[in-house]
Amino acid sequence: MTTPQLTPLLACPRCDRTPLDETANGYRCAGCKVDFPNVGSIPWLFAEPTAALGEWRARLNFSLRELERRRHELDRALERAGRRAATRKRLEALRAAVEDHAKRIAALLAPLGIDAPGASIETYLALRTRLPPDQGLMTYYGNVHRDWAWGDEENDASIEIVREVLGDAKPGRVLVLGAGAGRLAYDVHRRLAPEVTVVLDFNPLLMLVSERVTRGETVELHEFPLAPRRLEDHAVLRRLAAPEPARPGLLHVLADAHRPPFAKGAFDTVVTPWIVDILPEPFDTLAARINGLLADGGRWISFGSLTFHDADPALRYSLEECLDALGENGFAPVATCERRIPYLASPASRHARLEEVVAWRADKARAAKAPSRHQALPDWIVRGNEPIPLSPAFRSQIVATRVHAFIMSLIDGKRTLKDIAKVLAEQRLMPADEAEAALRTFLATMHDDAQRPTVG
Ligand SMILES: C[S@@+](CC[C@H](N)C(=O)[O-])C[C@H]1O[C@@H](n2cnc3c(N)ncnc32)[C@H](O)[C@@H]1O
C-alpha cells in the first residue's frame, strides 16, 4: 500500500537519489526503471527487488522443508515401540504443532509468492544466499511472542528507556531501523506521539506479523520455547495481538538497512533497537549512514547490546569507541543510559537472559561524509553475468569439497571408518597415518550436525 505520508520520505534504494513514484501495486524509480512491488500491503523496497524476493522465497521454502523434516523425525520417534505415555503425549503434541506451524507460516507468508517452485534443501544449503547466512526467516522468531503475547515487562522497559533518552525532544518523523516484530515501533508511535513512524526490517515474517497485529488483527502462531518448563510448554499456540489498533501513520517498509530507501534528511529521529551490533558493516559506516538520514537537529536513539562480531577484532567496539565514532561522524552531544533488563523471558521457558543494555541519544550537529553504497556481494554473484573469479580461497575450497564428496560417496552402509581411511591413503589423498584421524574429525562433525535439533 502506498501512502501519502510515506511517499515524500522515499528515495530509490538503487540509485540513492530519485524520488519514487507510486504505481498501482507499489513504487517505481523512473531513473532506474525498476518496479518495487508490495508484499501484502507492505512496500518491498530492496535495491534488487526481484533478487531479494527470490532469496526470501528460498528461505521460506527452506524453513518449510525443515519443518517437514522435523515432522518425519517426530513420526519416526513415535513409531518406536515402548514409549511411555508422557513421552508419547509430548511427541504427539509437538508433531501436531509442527505440522500446524508449517501451515500457518505458509499462509502468513503467502504474499511472498509461496507457489513459486522451490529447490531441494540441499540446493539451498549449497547455494546460500545474498542475505547474511545467520539471518533466516526464523532467526528472531521468539521476538514475535515477546512483542505481542507475553512480553509486557520487557516491552514496557524498552519504551521507557527510549522515552528517557529522548527527553523533551519532539520525535517528529521517526524511522525504526531493524524493527523486528514491531512492538517498540508501535509503542513509540502510540506513546511518544510522533508525526509518522516508519517501521523497517528486511524479514518478511516479522514485518507481516507486525503489520497485521498493529492494524488490529489477531494472529495465532506456535511458540517453541528454548527450555520448556513443562510437557505442554514444548509447543504453545499464542494469540498475538496489540493492545489497540495503531493510529494512522505507522508505516511498514520491507528493505535492507544497508540501502535504506529514503531521501537524505527524511527523519527527525532514527531509532535502532538491538541492531547496531547485528549489522555486518563497521559501526562508523552505520553512524555516517544514520547521520545522512537525519534532518539537521535530528537525533539518533539507539538501544540494546553492544556485542560486535566483526571478523576484525579492531571493529569489536567498546562503548567508549562507539562514542568516539559518534563524535567523528557528526553527532554531539551524546547522552547515554545503561539499564539491566530481562530479555526474552518467556513464561513457558526456563531459559532467559538478563541484559545490561546501553541506550544513547546522539544529536546531529553537522553532516557526516556520506558512506559509499553498500554492496553485500560482488556483481558476479548478484547479477550472475560475469565470470566467477578463481581465487586462491575458491581453489582450496574446490579441492576440499571434492575430497568431502569422495568420502561421502564411499559411505554405503557397509564400509567402516578404517576402510574409508585406507581408500583415501590408496588414492594418495592423504598419508595413511593422517587419514584415519582426519576422517574421524570430519565424520564427528557430520554426526553432530545430524544430531542437532532444528527449531521451528
Ligand atoms: C536482534 S533483532 C532486534 C529486533 C527488534 N529491534 C527488537 O528489539 O526486538 C535484529 C533485527 O534486525 C533485523 N535486521 C538484521 N539485518 C538487517 C538488515 N540488513 N536490514 C534490515 N533489518 C535487518 C533482523 O531481521 C531483526 O529483526
The ligand as a Tripos MOL2 file, in Angstrom:
@<TRIPOS>MOLECULE
LIG
   27    29     1     0     0
SMALL
NO_CHARGES

@<TRIPOS>ATOM
      1 C1         18.1660   -8.5370   17.4220 C.3       1 LIG1
      2 S1         16.8560   -8.2810   16.3160 S.3       1 LIG1
      3 C2         16.0720   -6.8920   17.0480 C.3       1 LIG1
      4 C3         14.6500   -6.7450   16.6000 C.3       1 LIG1
      5 C4         13.9150   -5.5710   17.2350 C.3       1 LIG1
      6 N1         14.5790   -4.3150   17.0210 N.3       1 LIG1
      7 C5         13.7240   -5.8220   18.7080 C.2       1 LIG1
      8 O1         14.2940   -5.0750   19.5010 O.co2     1 LIG1
      9 O2         13.0080   -6.7560   19.0310 O.co2     1 LIG1
     10 C6         17.6540   -7.6220   14.9160 C.3       1 LIG1
     11 C7         16.6810   -7.2370   13.8010 C.3       1 LIG1
     12 O3         17.4110   -6.6500   12.7480 O.3       1 LIG1
     13 C8         16.8970   -7.1200   11.5200 C.3       1 LIG1
     14 N2         17.9580   -6.9640   10.5430 N.ar      1 LIG1
     15 C9         19.1830   -7.5370   10.5440 C.ar      1 LIG1
     16 N3         19.8890   -7.1270    9.4740 N.ar      1 LIG1
     17 C10        19.0830   -6.2770    8.7840 C.ar      1 LIG1
     18 C11        19.2490   -5.5340    7.5840 C.ar      1 LIG1
     19 N4         20.3770   -5.5980    6.8810 N.pl3     1 LIG1
     20 N5         18.2240   -4.7710    7.1770 N.ar      1 LIG1
     21 C12        17.0560   -4.7170    7.8690 C.ar      1 LIG1
     22 N6         16.8490   -5.3980    9.0020 N.ar      1 LIG1
     23 C13        17.8510   -6.1610    9.4590 C.ar      1 LIG1
     24 C14        16.5130   -8.5670   11.8120 C.3       1 LIG1
     25 O4         15.5720   -9.0540   10.8860 O.3       1 LIG1
     26 C15        15.9350   -8.4180   13.2140 C.3       1 LIG1
     27 O5         14.5770   -8.1250   13.1800 O.3       1 LIG1
@<TRIPOS>BOND
     1     1     2 1
     2     2     3 1
     3     2    10 1
     4     3     4 1
     5     4     5 1
     6     5     6 1
     7     5     7 1
     8     7     8 2
     9     7     9 1
    10    10    11 1
    11    11    12 1
    12    11    26 1
    13    12    13 1
    14    13    14 1
    15    13    24 1
    16    14    15 ar
    17    14    23 ar
    18    15    16 ar
    19    16    17 ar
    20    17    18 ar
    21    17    23 ar
    22    18    19 1
    23    18    20 ar
    24    20    21 ar
    25    21    22 ar
    26    22    23 ar
    27    24    25 1
    28    24    26 1
    29    26    27 1
@<TRIPOS>SUBSTRUCTURE
     1 LIG1         1 GROUP 0 **** ****
